[in-house]
Amino acid sequence: MTDKQIEGLIAPKTGELVVPAVVEESNEHQIPDGGYGWVCVACVTTVNSFTWGVFGSYGVYLAYYLANDIYPEATPLDYAYIGGLNFGVAMIMASPVTYLVRIFGTHIPMAVGALIQMGGYIAASFSTRIWHLYCTQGILLGIGVGFLFTPSVAVTSQWFDKKRSLANSINSAGTGIGGLIISFSTQPMIDRLSLAWSLRIIGIMAGTMNLLATCFIRNRNKVIQPTMNPFAFHLLRRLPVILLLCWGFFSMLGYMVLLYSLSDFARSIGLSKSQASSVTALMNLGTLIGRPALGVLSDRYGRMKVAGIATFACGVAIWALWVPAASYAVTVVFALINGMVAGTYWMALSPLCVEVGGLIELPSLLALSFGTAILPTTFAMVIALNIKKPDADKPYLYPQVFTGLAYLAASAFMLALWLIQRRKKLVSI
């Protein structure tokens, strides 16, 4: 350092040496809260549209399979298992794909997932036996979505801080966009083309859009250096983590029944095929409207508080609207309200994992959360169809009660998590 530089650091009045403050964080380590992050939001929204959103249309396929003798050896439980496998296998893939992302990065696993998902739909179109459908529309689709969703789900939270819930809610609303498009178009494609061609068209469309999203998505793993531990069992020592996982477990128990049964429920109360498929589509419309709104509220009023209120509201809506529903109008109102709040898990999970475990532990905690969701996503609809009473005046009464209790239990766990985290903040102050 030259004499002039040293001289410039001496205060003129006191003669003391002034040491400039060291910048703790370089610009690249700061969370941008926007910028290219919005491109990543568009990419993840597209992935959600053509993975979970497309899965949402299985309710239309389920109603069609149950109403038509497509596979003579199949039972209603077979179709329920296939729908559950979509989600369950995707959740199973979370831990191994997290490990693959650590080795190969984001793009290779996502590209592989897009091709597997597309292949699963096309292969399903040639199914002639129920076990073919298990392997294709069940397992292959689940593997493909697991490879697509797991690398992408943590990306948005890496780009945002103050707007994290809003950005993730826009991502989650992608489920509604895809579900709305596919649910409205599936039944007409089946009627005018065929079951096989509806599967092929959806597969090619989903594969193309997911490959485009894969090309443009970017993570910030080099900057943040997350742990990327696919089996982060050490996190189970923390009570807030346990409560978060319990909230997710019971949320998924209720969500799967709502997602897949509304179309068949509509038929059970005497509605037409077009009305039944429109109910599923309108639920996705509610998702499209409600999740961004919940994201704005979460950033403003607290993510745990809003997640708990939304989960509780879904439970109340089930008891107040779905149980007594006997007409198209009431079913539509419930579908819209349910779409807004039922899937809060998908919108809130990533921001909640950051609050509970921190940004560095985000991929590891997400993998653990998805592992916890394997059982409810796989077997919730199986349970619902087992307790359904086809010959009763209200065939879906027991599944409705089961779903309502699941959401109320989930809201109780979120309330407990909010109270514990609030107490920690007060103690730290």
HELIX and SHEET records of a PDB file:
HELIX    1   1 ASP A    3  GLY A    8  1                                   6    
HELIX    2   2 ASN A   27  HIS A   29  5                                   3    
HELIX    3   3 GLY A   37  SER A   49  1                                  13    
HELIX    4   4 TRP A   52  GLY A   56  1                                   5    
HELIX    5   5 TYR A   58  ALA A   67  1                                  10    
HELIX    6   6 PRO A   76  ILE A   92  1                                  17    
HELIX    7   7 ALA A   94  PHE A  104  1                                  11    
HELIX    8   8 HIS A  107  ALA A  124  1                                  18    
HELIX    9   9 ILE A  130  LEU A  133  1                                   4    
HELIX   10  10 TYR A  134  LEU A  140  3                                   7    
HELIX   11  11 LEU A  141  VAL A  153  1                                  13    
HELIX   12  12 VAL A  155  TRP A  159  1                                   5    
HELIX   13  13 ARG A  164  ARG A  192  1                                  29    
HELIX   14  14 LEU A  195  PHE A  216  1                                  22    
HELIX   15  15 ASN A  221  ILE A  224  1                                   4    
HELIX   16  16 PHE A  233  ARG A  237  5                                   5    
HELIX   17  17 LEU A  239  SER A  268  1                                  30    
HELIX   18  18 LYS A  273  TYR A  301  1                                  29    
HELIX   19  19 ARG A  303  ALA A  317  1                                  15    
HELIX   20  20 ILE A  318  TRP A  322  3                                   5    
HELIX   21  21 TYR A  328  VAL A  341  1                                  14    
HELIX   22  22 THR A  344  GLY A  357  1                                  14    
HELIX   23  23 LEU A  362  THR A  372  1                                  11    
HELIX   24  24 ILE A  374  ILE A  387  1                                  14    
HELIX   25  25 LEU A  397  SER A  428  1                                  32    
END                                                                             
